[in-house]
Amino acid sequence: MTEQLIHILVVEDDPQIRTLLRGRFEKEGFEVSEACNGPEMYAHLETLKISLITLDLKLGSEDGLALAREIRAKRNLPIIIISGKDDEIDRVVGLELGADDYITKPFSPREVVARVRAVMRRYEAATARQVTSDVPPVGGPRYTFAGGTLDIARRTLASPTGEPISLTTAEFNLIELFLRHPQRVLTRDEIMTILKGHDWSPFDRSVDSAVARLRKKVEPDPDQPSYIKTVRNVGYVFTGDVRKS
């Protein structure tokens, strides 16, 4: 992992915490920028090549969860929420919105660095490799189902009417995995290993969160999924008809 190229944006309204995180990150060789609110955050995102965002949930009158939702809808950037709110609902909501990790205050700066490295390993691995070993190095097939068309070479998903559907890296890899193996039940462990390697814990809920987000983008009714079905106590199965071209 090329740490000297990792640029972290610390979004936090407490100057002492910003200083603490900046000092630790810079000591570890990361490049760091700071923002104390949403407008400053977006200004940095427009002008800098940010690798990862650490995001406080309460930025004065601003809602950090709303900012996380906006970031995830527009950009494929790792997000680590760092918050003084230790409520389980906030953690679950944060992860379901697309955050890659959730750390509560007070925290150990050393642990934050370890979490950053773990998240970046996952993102770099997902970018560097295709989902399965049978993916050709150049180009790739297209998969069409009732919900749209996935172009492997261009890494795009289009709706049945041709409109682009924005996907995060995890969501793209997940739908690719399902479309390559329709009608096959994939256990949660299989999905986690393919998408993340072995860098995950049994309590990691990111696959479930990614499936929930993906359903919202491809299912006619996410609450009653037609394509991505849950297999109780096992995993998931893509039940739609898939055509490969």
Backbone as a ProteinNet text record, in pm:
[ID]
protein_1_A
[PRIMARY]
MTEQLIHILVVEDDPQIRTLLRGRFEKEGFEVSEACNGPEMYAHLETLKISLITLDLKLGSEDGLALAREIRAKRNLPIIIISGKDDEIDRVVGLELGADDYITKPFSPREVVARVRAVMRRYEAATARQVTSDVPPVGGPRYTFAGGTLDIARRTLASPTGEPISLTTAEFNLIELFLRHPQRVLTRDEIMTILKGHDWSPFDRSVDSAVARLRKKVEPDPDQPSYIKTVRNVGYVFTGDVRKS
[TERTIARY]
84.7	0	88	65.2	148.7	97.1	137.7	82.1	112.8	226.8	262.1	161.7	83.9	-14.2	-151.7	-168.5	-299.4	-320.9	-427	-460.9	-592	-584.8	-700.9	-761.1	-892.7	-964.7	-1034.2	-990.9	-1048.8	-1160.7	-1284.3	-1400.4	-1448	-1416.2	-1437.6	-1444.4	-1543.7	-1556.5	-1478.8	-1422.5	-1342.1	-1195.8	-1137.9	-1000.2	-898.6	-922.9	-828.1	-823.3	-939.6	-943.3	-881.8	-909.3	-847.6	-696.1	-645.1	-500.3	-444.2	-516.4	-472.9	-463.6	-568.2	-569.7	-465.3	-454.8	-354.9	-214.9	-183	-50.2	-20.8	-119.1	-96.6	-86.7	-177.5	-175.1	-44.6	-1.5	122.2	242.2	238.9	346.8	356	240	236.1	260.8	285.1	318.5	203.9	85.3	-29.4	-28.1	-87.7	-113	-249.1	-262.9	-384.7	-436.7	-569.4	-639.1	-750.7	-794.4	-895.9	-1016	-1132.8	-1255.2	-1337.1	-1399.9	-1479.1	-1629.5	-1667.4	-1809.3	-1826.7	-1953.2	-1982.8	-1927.8	-1948.7	-1895.9	-1744.3	-1669.8	-1524.7	-1489.8	-1565.5	-1541.3	-1557.3	-1668.4	-1693.7	-1591.1	-1546.4	-1444	-1316.2	-1277.7	-1158.7	-1180.5	-1300	-1327.8	-1322.4	-1356.3	-1354.7	-1213.9	-1123.8	-991.4	-876.7	-899.8	-793.2	-827.4	-725	-744.7	-746.5	-864.7	-881.6	-895.1	-824.1	-828.1	-931.1	-951.9	-1039.5	-1086.3	-1207.7	-1264.4	-1292.6	-1247.8	-1297.1	-1401	-1517.6	-1632.1	-1697.4	-1703.7	-1777.1	-1926.3	-2008.4	-2152.7	-2219	-2158.5	-2220.3	-2124	-2155.7	-2072	-2152.3	-2158	-2241.9	-2386.5	-2451.9	-2592.5	-2608.8	-2497	-2503.2	-2510.9	-2581.2	-2598.9	-2494.9	-2402.7	-2298.6	-2352.7	-2463.2	-2522.4	-2573.1	-2630.2	-2676.8	-2558.9	-2448.1	-2328.3	-2274.4	-2275	-2228.7	-2314.9	-2445.9	-2537.9	-2507.7	-2481.7	-2453.5	-2321.2	-2219.6	-2089.6	-2103.7	-2170.8	-2183.7	-2263.3	-2359.1	-2440.3	-2361.8	-2258.3	-2186.7	-2046.1	-1983.7	-1841.9	-1814.9	-1717	-1673.1	-1548.9	-1570.4	-1462.2	-1484.4	-1378.4	-1392.4	-1431.2	-1523.5	-1568.6	-1558.1	-1487.9	-1484.2	-1551.3	-1661	-1729.5	-1659.7	-1628	-1571.6	-1666.9	-1732.4	-1840.2	-1841.6	-1891.6	-1912.3	-2041.7	-2121.5	-2248.7	-2224.9	-2246.8	-2220.5	-2349.7	-2450.4	-2579.6	-2577	-2631.2	-2629.5	-2703.1	-2811.6	-2889.2	-2803.8	-2728	-2641.7	-2535.2	-2478.9	-2377.6	-2437	-2554	-2618.1	-2655.6	-2714.9	-2754.5	-2632.3	-2525.7	-2403.7	-2348.4	-2345.2	-2294	-2387.1	-2518.4	-2613.9	-2607.9	-2570.3	-2557.5	-2432	-2344.9	-2226.8	-2095.3	-2095.9	-1969	-1896	-1764.1	-1684.4	-1645.1	-1654.8	-1622.6	-1683	-1695.4	-1755.1	-1673	-1614.6	-1530.4	-1591.9	-1599.1	-1658.5	-1550.6	-1584	-1496.6	-1524.6	-1423.9	-1282.5	-1220.5	-1118.1	-1058.3	-907.3	-846.5	-700.9	-654.9	-569.4	-518.8	-454.1	-388.4	-324.9	-430.7	-544.9	-652.4	-712	-726.2	-779.5	-689.3	-559.2	-465	-481.3	-496.8	-513.5	-641.4	-748.3	-875.3	-860.5	-790	-767.4	-692.9	-588.6	-510.9	-596.3	-680.4	-765.8	-863.4	-926.8	-1023	-953.1	-835.9	-763.7	-716.8	-679.2	-641.5	-757.3	-876.6	-993.4	-1022.3	-1015.9	-1044.5	-938.6	-812.6	-706.3	-714.9	-748.8	-761.4	-878.1	-989.2	-1106.2	-1077.4	-997.8	-964.7	-864.1	-769.4	-660.4	-700.4	-801.3	-836.8	-981.9	-1015.6	-1154	-1212.7	-1343.5	-1409.8	-1371.5	-1360.7	-1326.6	-1209.5	-1143.7	-1021.9	-1046.6	-1173.1	-1197.9	-1226	-1210.3	-1231.2	-1111.9	-1132.2	-1020.5	-953.9	-820.2	-748.9	-789.5	-832.6	-872.7	-1013.2	-1098	-1233.6	-1314.7	-1424.4	-1508.5	-1647.5	-1727.4	-1861.9	-1959.8	-2079.5	-2190	-2298.2	-2360.3	-2466.6	-2594.6	-2699.4	-2827.1	-2931.3	-3004	-3116.1	-3228.9	-3340.8	-3457.5	-3431.4	-3336.5	-3309.1	-3206	-3141.3	-3043.5	-2934.1	-2825.9	-2713.1	-2583.8	-2504.3	-2375.2	-2265	-2183.9	-2071.7	-1943.4	-1881.3	-1763.9	-1645.7	-1623.7	-1508.2	-1516	-1633.3	-1650.8	-1686.2	-1713.5	-1754.1	-1872	-1975.9	-2096.1	-2219.4	-2323.2	-2454.3	-2554.7	-2630.8	-2732.3	-2869.6	-2967.6	-3104.8	-3160.8	-3278.4	-3336.7	-3358.5	-3371	-3389.4	-3256.9	-3145	-3013.9	-2956.3	-3026.5	-2976.4	-2872.3	-2760.6	-2657.3	-2705.4	-2666.8	-2697.1	-2565.8	-2554.5	-2430.2	-2409.9	-2291.6	-2258	-2124.9	-2113.5	-1984	-1905.3	-1776	-1694.6	-1752.2	-1791.1	-1846.1	-1975.7	-2061.6	-2188.4	-2166.4	-2071.7	-2042.2	-1989.8	-1892.9	-1836.5	-1943.1	-2036.1	-2141.5	-2237.3	-2284.2	-2376.4	-2305.8	-2175.9	-2100.4	-2095.1	-2069.7	-2063.5	-2196.5	-2305.9	-2437.8	-2467.7	-2436.1	-2469.3	-2381.4	-2260.2	-2175	-2223.3	-2296.6	-2341.4	-2491.4	-2576	-2720.7	-2771.3	-2873.1	-2938.4	-2850.7	-2734.4	-2647	-2651.2	-2674.8	-2676.2	-2532.3	-2503.6	-2372.1	-2379.1	-2296.6	-2297.2	-2236.7	-2270.2	-2214.7	-2062.7	-2009.5	-1863.9	-1799.9	-1863.9	-1810.1	-1804.6	-1913.7	-1920	-1814.6	-1801.7	-1704.6	-1562.6	-1531.9	-1397.3	-1364.8	-1461	-1437.7	-1422.4	-1507.2	-1505	-1395.9	-1360.9	-1268.5	-1144.4	-1130.6	-1020	-1047.7	-946.3	-963.8	-958.7	-966.3	-956	-1094.1	-1157.7	-1290.3	-1311	-1411.5	-1443.5	-1582.6	-1615.4	-1747.6	-1860.8	-1829.1	-1931.9	-1944.9	-1870	-1873.3	-2007.1	-2079.9	-2211.8	-2209.7	-2092	-2085.5	-2148.6	-2143.8	-2208.6	-2359.1	-2416.5	-2560.6	-2599.9	-2517.5	-2546	-2534.9	-2432.8	-2415.9	-2532	-2579.7	-2695.1	-2817.9	-2837.8	-2953	-2946	-2825.9	-2810.7	-2829.3	-2775.9	-2787.6	-2933.5	-3006.9	-3149.2	-3224.4	-3189	-3256.1	-3230.5	-3120.1	-3082.5	-3130.3	-3153.3	-3188	-3323	-3378.2	-3504.5	-3624.5	-3730.2	-3853.2	-3910.1	-3905.1	-3950.2	-3844.4	-3754.7	-3647	-3696.8	-3817.6	-3870.2	-3921.4	-3951.5	-3993.9	-3908.6	-3780.6	-3686.2	-3727.1	-3711.6	-3743.3	-3620.8	-3500.6	-3378.9	-3288.6	-3251.8	-3156.1	-3234.7	-3244	-3324.2	-3234.2	-3286.6	-3216.4	-3245.9	-3142.1	-3157.5	-3130.6	-3232.5	-3225.6	-3113	-3031.9	-2921.1	-2810.5	-2814.6	-2712.3	-2644.4	-2720.9	-2662.1	-2761.8	-2722.3	-2807.1	-2799.9	-2903.9	-2906.6	-2970.4	-2911.9	-2970.1	-3061.6	-3191.7	-3288.9	-3337.2	-3295.8	-3340.4	-3272	-3335.4	-3274.6	-3162.2	-3048	-2930.3	-2885.8	-2860.9	-2809.1	-2669.6	-2574	-2436.4	-2407.2	-2340.1	-2306.4	-2163.7
-119.7	0	124.4	212.5	331.6	444.2	442.9	534.7	679.6	706.1	844.7	909.7	827.9	881	897	853.2	858.9	997.9	1062.5	1197.1	1188.7	1215	1203.7	1341.4	1350.1	1471.9	1451.6	1527.5	1519.8	1623.6	1577.6	1666.7	1662	1767	1769	1913.8	1947.6	2087	2118.1	2015.3	2036.2	2053	2172.3	2195.6	2107.7	2072.5	1987.1	1846.8	1795.9	1662.4	1666.6	1773.9	1787	1787.5	1863.2	1870.6	1734.8	1664.3	1531.3	1435	1432.2	1340.3	1379.1	1508.4	1552.8	1510.5	1534.1	1499.3	1351.4	1268.9	1124.5	1077.7	1128.2	1087	1128.4	1251.6	1298.2	1219.2	1181.7	1100	965.8	915.4	786.4	798.7	921.4	939.7	975	1002.9	1041.1	1191.5	1230.9	1372.4	1405.3	1524.7	1557.2	1694.7	1703.8	1831.4	1832.6	1952	1965.6	2044.6	2011.7	2088.3	2084.8	2196.7	2201.7	2199.4	2197.1	2193.8	2139.9	2127.1	2073.6	2155.3	2287.5	2367.2	2354.7	2356.2	2339.7	2200.9	2101.7	1965.2	1957.7	2012.6	2006.2	2087.8	2197.8	2278.2	2197.1	2121.4	2036.3	1923.2	1865.1	1755.1	1799.8	1925	1976.3	2008.7	2039.1	2087.4	1991	1893.9	1803.1	1659	1576.7	1433.4	1362	1351.1	1292.8	1141.5	1070.3	923.9	869.2	938.1	887.8	1004.7	994.4	1098.3	1041.3	1113	1084.1	1191.4	1150.3	1240.8	1235.2	1350.4	1361.2	1367.2	1309.7	1309.9	1441.6	1518.9	1644.3	1758.8	1835	1948.6	2076.2	2119.2	2233.9	2198.7	2273.8	2247.4	2149.5	2103.6	2013.1	1867.3	1788.9	1646.2	1567	1502.8	1426	1308.2	1248.2	1137.6	1184.4	1304.5	1359.7	1383.4	1432.7	1453.2	1320.1	1217.6	1085.4	1033.9	1054.9	1011.3	1083.6	1214	1292.2	1249.3	1226.8	1183.7	1050.1	956.8	822.8	822.7	913.3	918.7	973	1053.9	1122	1070.2	1010.7	975	837.3	771.9	643.3	665.4	718.2	747.6	671.6	615	553.3	658.2	621.9	711.4	638.3	699.7	648.4	752.1	715	805	799.9	917.1	928.3	1016.2	958.5	1030.9	1007.5	1106.9	1093	1020.4	991.1	921.9	771.8	704.6	561.9	481.5	538.5	472.6	369.6	250.8	144.5	186.2	261.2	303.6	390.7	484.2	570.4	489.4	389.7	306.7	230.1	170.6	93.6	183.7	300.1	392.8	440.7	473.1	518.2	414.9	289.2	182.9	156.5	164.8	142.8	254.4	374.3	484.8	471.6	380.1	357.6	384.8	420.7	439.1	305.3	310.2	188.6	145.2	237	203.5	310.5	279.1	370.6	362.5	475	481.5	581	544.1	633.3	705.6	825.3	903.8	867.4	872	897.9	778.4	804.5	698.9	700.4	590.4	581.5	621.3	724.1	761.7	644.9	557.1	440.5	349.7	333.7	250.4	313.7	447.5	515.4	489.6	497.7	471.1	327.7	233.4	93	75.7	144.9	135.1	196.9	308.6	372.7	276.9	215.2	122.5	5.2	-47.4	-161	-122.8	-6.4	38.9	62.3	126	152.9	23.7	-76.5	-205.6	-265	-255.5	-311.3	-237.1	-104.1	-25.3	-47.4	-50.4	-70.2	-208.9	-310.6	-445.8	-454.5	-389.8	-392.5	-322.7	-216.8	-143.4	-220.7	-287.2	-353	-484.9	-550.6	-681.8	-684.2	-776.5	-801.2	-891.5	-907.5	-979.6	-1127.2	-1190.5	-1332.7	-1354.9	-1467.4	-1494.5	-1514	-1538.6	-1560.7	-1432.1	-1316.7	-1189.7	-1162.4	-1138.2	-1110.3	-979.7	-965.3	-845.2	-721.6	-739.6	-626.4	-652.4	-552.7	-570.7	-657.1	-708	-791.8	-799	-893.3	-911.2	-807.1	-813.6	-732.4	-828.2	-793.9	-876	-793.5	-850.1	-780.3	-858.4	-788.1	-846.5	-744.6	-778.6	-690.5	-553.4	-545.7	-417.7	-331.4	-382.6	-300.3	-382.2	-313.4	-377.4	-337	-436	-413.4	-432.9	-329.2	-334	-349.1	-465.7	-494.7	-408.4	-392.8	-316.5	-171.2	-111.9	28.4	46.5	-64.3	-62.8	32.5	10	93.3	5.1	60.2	-4.5	94.6	50.1	135.5	75.4	162.1	118.2	62.1	-1.7	-52.7	56.2	182.2	292.6	356.9	302.1	352.8	458.6	494.5	595.6	534	604.6	549.2	539.4	431.4	409.8	418.4	514.7	535.9	424.1	363.3	255.8	283.7	248.6	249.5	127.5	123.8	8	-120.2	-116.3	-236.2	-278.7	-183.6	-216.4	-274.8	-216.3	-269.2	-412.2	-433.7	-567.9	-668.1	-621.9	-710.1	-749.4	-652.3	-685.8	-769.2	-742.5	-824.8	-969	-987.5	-1122	-1194.6	-1124.7	-1186.9	-1223.7	-1133.4	-1157.4	-1265.9	-1282.6	-1391.5	-1527.3	-1525.2	-1651.9	-1648.3	-1627	-1624.2	-1761.1	-1758.4	-1879.9	-1959.1	-1906.8	-1977.9	-1907.1	-1983	-1926	-1898.3	-1772.5	-1732.2	-1706.4	-1777.7	-1756.6	-1620.7	-1571.2	-1442	-1450	-1562.1	-1578.5	-1574.7	-1640	-1636.3	-1493.5	-1420	-1282.8	-1197.1	-1211.1	-1130.5	-1161.2	-1288.8	-1326.6	-1274.8	-1282.9	-1236.3	-1084.8	-1013.4	-867.8	-806.1	-870.3	-808.6	-890.7	-1006.7	-1092.5	-1147.7	-1152.3	-1203.7	-1091.9	-968.2	-853.2	-811.5	-900	-868.8	-950	-908.3	-979.1	-1040.3	-1141.5	-1203.4	-1105.3	-989.6	-891.5	-782	-795.7	-694.9	-701.7	-589.4	-584.5	-516.3	-491.2	-411.4	-480.6	-614.4	-683.3	-665.5	-681.9	-663.1	-520	-424.8	-284.6	-260.7	-320.1	-303.5	-365.9	-481.6	-545.2	-455.4	-398	-309.6	-188.7	-129.1	-12.9	-51.9	-168.5	-214.1	-239.7	-297.9	-322.3	-192.6	-86.9	41	95.4	51.6	104.7	18.5	-112.1	-200.3	-268.6	-272.3	-343	-250.4	-298.6	-218.6	-182.9	-278.3	-256.5	-316.4	-231.8	-284.5	-363.1	-331	-403.3	-542	-561.9	-692.4	-725.4	-758.5	-774.4	-883.2	-851.5	-946.4	-1023.1	-962.7	-1022.7	-1077.7	-992.6	-1033.4	-1080.4	-1210.8	-1268.9	-1310.4	-1293.8	-1338.9	-1486.1	-1564.2	-1703.2	-1708.7	-1726.9	-1715.4	-1800.1	-1734.2	-1797.7	-1850.3	-1811.9	-1858.8	-1742.7	-1668.1	-1559	-1500.1	-1488.9	-1426.5	-1504.4	-1487.5	-1549.6	-1451.3	-1442.3	-1359.1	-1449.1	-1423.6	-1512.1	-1464.1	-1344.8	-1292.1	-1363.3	-1352.5	-1407.5	-1314.7	-1371.4	-1293.5	-1338.4	-1239.9	-1269.1	-1209.9	-1291.1	-1248.3	-1222.1	-1110.2	-1080.9	-1028.2
0	0	0	-96.2	-112.2	-23.8	103.3	201.1	168.6	101.1	73.7	-22	-92.7	-186.2	-123	0	64.7	124.3	80.7	126.5	204	332.9	421.4	445.8	432.8	465.5	599.5	700	834.3	844.2	856	867.1	1011.7	1086.4	1231.8	1278.5	1362.3	1406.2	1533.5	1597.3	1717.7	1675.5	1691.8	1645.3	1715.5	1841.9	1912.9	1852.2	1815	1754.4	1614.9	1540.9	1408.7	1421	1517.6	1538.6	1578.3	1666.2	1711.3	1593.5	1510.3	1397.4	1292.8	1265.3	1167.4	1210.8	1337.7	1387.5	1373.9	1409.8	1401.8	1256.6	1172.2	1031.7	963.1	988.3	925.4	977	1103.5	1159.5	1088.6	1041.9	973.6	823.4	775.7	635.6	544.5	601.4	520.8	494.8	383.5	357.8	418.1	477.2	550.7	513.9	497.9	487	590	627.9	732.8	683.5	739.3	715.5	842.7	875.4	997.8	969	841.8	807.1	665	623.5	492.4	377.1	374.5	263.7	247.6	359.8	349.7	296.1	339.1	292.3	140.6	89.9	-54.3	-132.8	-75.8	-143	-161.1	-58	-68.4	-169.2	-168.7	-260.1	-405.9	-428.9	-565.9	-615.2	-522.8	-564.6	-532.5	-446.7	-405.3	-441.3	-453.5	-478.4	-343.5	-286.9	-153.4	-165.2	-75.6	-75.4	21.6	133.5	239.4	323.7	377.2	462.9	601.2	705.2	839.6	870.2	916.5	924.7	1062.1	1127.2	1253	1221.4	1309.1	1283.3	1317.7	1408	1450.3	1422.3	1318.5	1279.1	1301.4	1426.6	1458.4	1433.9	1345.5	1314	1199.3	1140.3	1025.7	1070.3	991.4	1018.9	940.6	1012.9	947.6	868	914.5	840.1	704	699.7	572.2	478.5	533.7	452	400.1	486	442.8	328.5	339.2	233.7	102.2	110.3	-10.2	-74.2	10.1	-42.1	-113.7	-48.1	-104.6	-234.3	-246.4	-368	-486.5	-459.1	-567.2	-591.4	-489.4	-501.8	-443.2	-500.1	-448.3	-362.3	-242	-148.7	-18.8	38.6	170.2	274.7	362.2	468.9	601.8	695.5	832.1	921.9	984.3	1076.4	1211.2	1265	1400	1480	1579.2	1645.5	1795.3	1867.2	2010.3	2040.9	1937.2	1955.9	1949	2062.8	2072.1	2064.5	2001.1	1990.7	1877.7	1904.9	1804	1677.7	1692.5	1575.7	1485	1545.3	1464.5	1391.2	1459.5	1394.6	1277.6	1299.8	1193.2	1076.8	1106.5	1000.9	923.5	995.1	929.6	834.3	876.4	790.8	673.5	697.1	588.8	485	527.9	433.4	347.1	384.9	302.7	370.1	499.4	569.7	577.2	570	571.4	712.1	807.4	946	1035.7	1164.1	1261.2	1388.7	1429.5	1548.9	1645.9	1772.6	1871.6	1952.1	1995.7	2082	2227.8	2313.1	2283.8	2211	2131.3	2051.1	2068.3	2029.3	2025.7	1885.7	1873	1740.5	1667.2	1743.3	1680.8	1618.6	1688	1634.1	1508.2	1508.9	1390.5	1269.8	1290.1	1180.9	1131.4	1224.1	1184.1	1103.8	1144.7	1071.1	932.3	923.3	793.2	701	751.1	669.1	622.8	713.7	677.2	567.6	581.1	480.1	346.2	349.7	225.8	159.2	238	179.4	101.1	159.7	92.2	-37.6	-33.3	-153.7	-261	-220.6	-319.1	-380.7	-299.8	-352.6	-450	-416.8	-504.6	-636.5	-632.1	-754.4	-838.6	-772.9	-844.2	-906.8	-851.5	-904.8	-951.3	-1034.3	-1070.7	-964.2	-965.8	-857.8	-855.5	-970.4	-974	-1067.5	-1051.3	-1126.7	-1275.8	-1316.6	-1459.1	-1534.3	-1470.3	-1538.2	-1629.8	-1758.2	-1848.1	-1812.1	-1833.9	-1794.4	-1873.2	-1998.7	-2080.3	-2133.1	-2128.6	-2177.1	-2082.7	-2130.7	-2047.5	-2105.9	-2056.1	-2108.9	-2056.5	-2110.1	-2060.4	-2012.1	-1900.9	-1844.4	-1842	-1898.3	-1903.6	-1824.6	-1739.8	-1666.6	-1668.2	-1608.4	-1616.6	-1557.3	-1464.5	-1399.1	-1468.6	-1575	-1645	-1710.9	-1751	-1818.9	-1750.3	-1713.5	-1649	-1752.1	-1774	-1867.6	-1785.7	-1794.7	-1712.4	-1753.4	-1884.2	-1931.6	-1886.7	-1896.9	-1859.8	-1712.5	-1644.8	-1503.7	-1482.8	-1564.5	-1555.8	-1550	-1489.6	-1488	-1543.7	-1643.2	-1704	-1678.9	-1658.7	-1638.5	-1770	-1767.8	-1892.4	-1997.2	-1955	-2049.9	-2089.8	-2038.7	-2076	-1985	-1878.1	-1785.8	-1692.7	-1667.6	-1579	-1434.5	-1369.8	-1227.8	-1151.5	-1061.9	-987.1	-885.1	-887.7	-794.7	-727.9	-601.6	-535.7	-583.8	-551.1	-588.4	-530.8	-403.7	-339.6	-406.4	-441.7	-506	-644.7	-721.1	-854.2	-843.4	-755.1	-739.2	-695.9	-614.6	-565.3	-677.2	-756.2	-864	-969.9	-992.5	-1087.5	-1039.7	-912.7	-856.3	-873.4	-844.2	-858.4	-1003.8	-1096.8	-1237.3	-1298.7	-1247.2	-1294.9	-1244.4	-1135.3	-1074.1	-1043.5	-1145.4	-1119.4	-1075.3	-993.6	-942.5	-846.4	-814.7	-720.8	-586	-481.7	-346.8	-305.5	-272.6	-227.1	-77.5	-3.2	140.8	173	289.8	331.3	339.9	386.2	394.9	256.5	157.9	21.8	-31	-11.1	-61	6.9	138.3	212.1	166.2	144.5	105.3	-34.3	-126.8	-263.2	-267.2	-193.8	-199.5	-113.5	-3.2	91.1	119	57.6	94.9	234.7	316.5	452.8	556.5	509.9	599.9	648.8	725.8	778.5	905.5	982.7	1106	1092.8	1174.4	1167.7	1197.4	1256.7	1291.9	1186.1	1076.8	971	898.8	897.1	834.9	699.9	644.1	522.9	402.9	394	283.3	289.9	408.6	424.4	388.3	428.8	396.7	246.8	182.8	38.5	-37.4	7.8	-56.6	-43.8	75.3	95.2	3.8	-10.3	-99.1	-245	-281.7	-420.1	-456.6	-365.1	-391.3	-420.1	-349.6	-371.4	-511.6	-572	-703.6	-819.5	-795.3	-907.9	-894.1	-773.7	-753.6	-776.7	-840.6	-852.7	-716.1	-622.7	-485.5	-392.3	-337.9	-252.6	-131.8	-82.4	33.6	-2.9	-131.2	-181.3	-303.8	-281.8	-393.6	-491.7	-621.1	-727.4	-774.8	-756.9	-811.3	-701.5	-606.9	-503.6	-381.4	-367.3	-259.5	-142.8	-23.1	96.9	120.1	145.1	183.8	333.7	409.2	555.4	614.1	697	768.9	675.9	548	455	383.5	304.3	227.7	131	3.6	-97.4	-227.5	-310.9	-442.1	-540.5	-660.2	-765.9	-849	-843.7	-906	-1041.9	-1084.6	-1213.9	-1330.2	-1448	-1570.1	-1615.2	-1650.9	-1690.6	-1830.5	-1917.1	-2050.6	-2063.3	-2108	-2123.9	-2271	-2298.8	-2438.1	-2447.9
[MASK]
+++++++++++++++++++++++++++++++++++++++++++++++++++++++++++++++++++++++++++++++++++++++++++++++++++++++++++++++++++++++++++++++++++++++++++++++++++++++++++++++++++++++++++++++++++++++++++++++++++++++++++++++++++++++++++++++++++++++++++++++++++++

